[in-house]
């Protein structure tokens, strides 16, 4: 699938995924809205945020680590 995207698109996608993960974690941990959610939902939101950040790190490493 890597060959479908050029380097600029790959880097843009990695940065976007990273920003999305950071936003989910920031809003999830700093918002009063999320404190009223059930514990399993809060855990899933944390896992999704961390997963997105790790995915972006993997994408950058595959690009060449620039």
C-alpha positions as CSV (number, residue, x, y, z in Angstrom):
1,X,0.0,0.0,0.0
2,X,3.0,2.3,0.5
3,X,3.5,2.6,-3.2
4,X,0.1,4.2,-3.6
5,X,1.3,7.4,-1.9
6,X,4.2,9.7,-2.6
7,X,6.4,10.9,0.2
8,X,4.6,14.2,0.8
9,X,1.2,12.4,1.1
10,X,2.7,9.8,3.5
11,X,4.2,12.5,5.7
12,X,1.0,14.6,5.7
13,X,-1.0,11.5,6.7
14,X,1.3,10.6,9.5
15,X,1.2,14.2,10.9
16,X,-2.6,14.2,10.6
17,X,-3.0,10.8,12.4
18,X,-0.6,12.1,15.1
19,X,-2.5,15.3,15.6
20,X,-5.8,13.4,15.8
21,X,-4.3,11.1,18.5
22,X,-3.0,14.0,20.5
23,X,-6.3,15.8,20.3
24,X,-8.3,12.8,21.5
25,X,-6.0,12.3,24.5
26,X,-5.9,16.0,25.3
27,X,-9.7,16.5,25.2
28,X,-10.3,13.1,26.8
29,X,-8.1,13.8,29.8
30,X,-8.9,17.5,30.2
31,X,-12.6,17.6,29.7
32,X,-15.3,17.3,32.3
33,X,-17.5,15.7,29.7
34,X,-15.4,12.6,29.6
35,X,-15.2,12.2,33.4
36,X,-18.9,11.3,33.4
37,X,-18.5,8.5,30.9
38,X,-18.2,4.9,32.1
39,X,-14.8,3.6,32.8
40,X,-14.6,1.2,29.8
41,X,-15.4,4.0,27.4
42,X,-12.7,6.2,28.9
43,X,-10.2,3.3,28.6
44,X,-11.1,2.8,25.0
45,X,-10.7,6.5,24.2
46,X,-7.3,6.4,25.8
47,X,-6.3,3.3,23.8
48,X,-7.5,4.8,20.6
49,X,-5.5,8.0,21.2
50,X,-2.4,6.1,22.0
51,X,-2.9,3.8,19.1
52,X,-3.1,6.7,16.7
53,X,0.0,8.2,18.0
54,X,1.9,4.9,17.7
55,X,0.5,4.5,14.2
56,X,1.9,7.9,13.2
57,X,5.3,7.0,14.7
58,X,5.3,3.8,12.6
59,X,4.4,5.7,9.5
60,X,7.2,8.2,10.0
61,X,9.7,5.4,10.7
62,X,8.6,3.7,7.4
63,X,9.1,7.0,5.6
64,X,12.7,7.3,6.7
65,X,12.6,9.0,10.1
66,X,13.0,12.6,8.8
